[in-house]
Amino acid sequence: MSEERSGANILVESLVRQGVEFVFGYPGGAVLPIYDALFGDERLRHILVRHEAGAGHAAEGYARSTGKPGVVLVTSGPGATNVVTAIADAFLDSIPLIVISGQVPTGLIGSDAFQEADTVGISRHCTKHNYLVKDPADLAAVVDEAFQIATTGRPGPVLIDIPKDVQIASAAWSDAPIQRRQRYAPRTAGSAQEIAQAVEMIAAAKAPVFYTGGGVINAGPRASELLRALQAKTGAPVTSTLMGLGAFPADHADWLGMLGMHGTYEANLAMNQSDLIICVGARFDDRVTGRLDAFAPNSKKIHIDIDRSSINKIVRVDLPIVGDCASVLDQILTEWGSRKGQDLTAWKARVDTWREKKSLSFPANADAIMPQLAIQRLYELTKDRDPVISTEVGQHQMWAAQHFPFFSPNKWLTSGGLGTMGYGLPAAIGAQCGNPDSLVIDIAGDASIQMNIQELGTATQYRLPVKVFILNNEWMGMVRQWQELTYESRFSNSYSDSLPDFVKLAEAYGWKGIRIEDESQLDAGIQAMIDHPGPVIVDCLVHKESNCFPMIPSGASHVDMILYGDNVAGTMDDEAKALV
Amino acid sequence: MMHMHPEAEERHVLTVTVDNEAGILAKIAGLFTARGYNIDSLTVADITDNHEVSRITIVTHGPPSQIDQIHAQLERLVPVHKVVDLTELGPHVARELALVKVAGVGEKRVEALRIADVFRARPVDTTTESFIFEMTGAPDKIDSFVALMRDLGLVEVGRTGIVAMARGPEEA
């Protein structure tokens, strides 16, 4: 059946057809027709945020925790520019987002009209693809293609800019399947030859290590299962990037912990000393490799990635396999059959000597709560609830990655690539929407939480029982740490002066506020947070000058890690300072 | 003190077939600037009857690893159908069109016409004191012609940048 509908109406029908449950957005002049079409529509639940950046990160949190694309709706001009950070964040972390922005009417485009911005131009290099729709007759096909592009291949954000007159003008709408050209067809499987070679290399390796990343999470829960299956067959130890935590269970005997700048000693040494790195859905990011010329110098490298441009970008590999992690792992498992790999006893014994460094250990403190301890207690008291954890960016994020173990995918939401402070609270809100029965906790820092603090109101409005656990050290802790280590403790602008009273702030928004000032209050405070049915801020005052260790300083290699107790205060040469 | 460490570079000719949609040129040009790649020349025109597909020829230079990245990054764009690195592929024809305006009288004018003839450059506009020559050829041939015209009253040069195609019967 075909009938005439408005562009706004076609958009809403198209979103419903894609199975969208939630739209995170904020109205404004150039999207009023779409908001009118949403009015009273029970099929889509609109979550009104307090700032468009919150909408973007909430959609990311929803997407990351459910595996479904997140949908954002914002107005033209400032509405669109405010969401750019979240779009860039989703682009770097490969999160599927559909961002719909209103635009001034087609006749006014380019005239510097009120709330006009070149949204397509601004978002061009931080979206996987974007569209300016000039005819309502194109909308249904554009939305259909946008979802395909956002969710297949390497996932990412897709923006659809819709001028106001296109939202109002009508076009034919039909329930029949959409006819459109299929132009996007990413390669998903490896060739038989590549798979055979991979199996041969793994079977021959005496010191192999799996280096896994966000691609395993993005490939769906099956990819995590296949990774575990392949690991069981080969016995190789497993490390993961920040983005890949949860793909492999943290209590497994062969789990090495996270690698990279704040990774464990055993993970980084295993990478450095391995004879084969099997990279699955990770991209040799600078936070992982450290100094490139000293990165895993004697290892062969297999790189499985759905994005051809990730391969040989930073580190040259011996066997690239372009494909979806789940498909390729499945192929490797099949090809592996009942094969036996090398005896890894000697290799694992070496790994055990590195484990003995106990690189995550930290000194006890009688006067203040150690932030690492706070996270360990948070884990112990919440683990039976299998919580979803989001974070902001900084020391607390790294401590969470180090001290909060994960056992399954889609439980860990963090801004890895872009490193966006202010990500965690809205991401927790989005995750809570998609997982109404889960315990969702944003592990935050006192500085980061203020970057999207306005979203407290969103959680209140929709009765979302998210928890915010602030490790409050009154510093932008990671900035302070770098200034201590590389700028001779010249703490330029990194002190969190004039902090709000987070307990009163919570109460002002209708949240519960809990302050933990002493280790003796820690467990009770966390338990009170869990037991409260609504949203809670916990202001946990922690040791102010704790640094996040282990750490590979910039310009150093994996073997030059700083551990607790090392004397590190001082300066660095300019070559090292120039690295991010 | 810190110093920059440049790497050895190669020059490559790439052809890119794309959907002829709004913003595609900005997307490609922007990719080069955003990632710090070089564009020596870029030509674009649609090549199908229905104006749906364009062919872009890009000349770039950079270290081999960067050229490989450029190839992969271009292929990643949704409207891009195909990227061919003609330099990598092998023998190819690369041609450029130039319009060269030369003004002068007397012996210089005669000499300009004589040299144009040698270069198979064709006058496409003539006044009693000037010519516009049209010539096509490999870029270095155009360079030589322009250099010779400099002494003979060169006024203005316009060049298209190269269009290139692999030799032999097959589509690249």
Interface residues (C-beta under 8 A of the other chain):
Chain A: V120 G121 R124 H125 K128 H129 N130 L132 I149 R183 Y184 D307 R308 S309 I311 N312 K313 R316 D573 D574 E575 A578
Chain B: M1 M2 D19 A22 G23 A26 K27 G30 L31 A34 S65 D68 Q69 A72 Q73 E75 R76 L77 V78 P79 H81
